[in-house]
């Protein structure tokens, strides 16, 4: 089994377990004590949700390059890692927002509250909340700036990698 297939399988199993944990919390929660207040146990969804989606959506960081051959390569790698961490922070914030939205919807007690009586219904609500949070995040300046810096740092890193791979006396890339 390739590493990519193994990672996908592990993520799928974790996602299924997470979905079942969410269902147990949502199905087991009692009526909210007051309108707009989270139902008992639902607050546990927020950190679970944010962590799972942070891992899913965060960009992969390039590996460390032991004994980088040139200071420019080391600087490009450091920039790429910082940019990846900044983008991961924005992604985590979007996941946390999605979790807040889901908990708020599940905690509603008014007549327009979404009826969640099946795992499929919970999943549909989860997707709606996630899409709303994601749309808000990716249209924001902070996310656009973080993504642009990450992409620029990847280009710089790739340039430095190619420059180091050229034979001595070769033309510049």
Residue pairs with C-beta under 8 A, 6 or more apart in sequence:
1 9
11 55
11 56
14 52
15 52
15 56
18 48
18 49
18 52
19 119
19 123
20 119
21 48
22 45
22 48
22 49
22 122
22 126
23 119
23 122
25 41
25 42
25 44
25 45
26 42
26 45
26 106
26 116
26 122
28 41
29 39
29 40
29 41
29 42
29 106
30 39
30 40
31 39
31 109
32 38
32 39
32 107
32 108
32 109
35 108
35 109
35 110
36 104
36 107
36 108
37 107
38 103
38 104
38 107
39 106
39 107
42 103
42 106
42 107
43 103
45 99
45 102
45 103
45 106
46 96
46 99
46 100
46 103
47 99
48 99
49 95
49 96
49 98
49 99
49 102
50 92
50 95
50 96
50 99
51 95
52 95
53 91
53 92
53 94
53 95
53 98
53 130
54 88
54 91
54 92
54 95
57 91
57 94
57 95
58 84
58 87
58 88
58 91
58 92
59 84
59 87
59 88
59 150
60 84
61 80
61 81
61 84
61 85
62 77
62 80
62 81
62 84
62 154
62 157
64 77
65 73
65 74
65 77
68 74
68 77
69 164
70 160
70 163
70 164
72 160
72 163
73 157
73 160
73 161
73 164
76 153
76 156
76 157
76 159
76 160
77 157
77 160
79 153
79 156
79 157
80 150
80 153
80 154
80 156
80 157
82 153
83 146
83 149
83 150
83 152
83 153
84 150
84 153
86 146
86 149
86 150
87 143
87 146
87 147
87 149
87 150
89 146
90 137
90 142
90 143
90 146
90 147
91 137
93 137
94 133
94 134
94 136
94 137
94 138
94 143
95 133
97 133
97 136
97 137
98 126
98 129
98 130
98 132
98 133
98 134
99 129
100 133
101 129
101 130
101 132
101 133
102 125
102 126
102 129
102 130
105 113
105 114
105 125
105 128
105 129
106 114
106 116
106 125
108 114
114 121
114 125
115 121
116 122
116 125
137 143
138 144
159 173
162 173
163 172
163 173
166 172
166 173
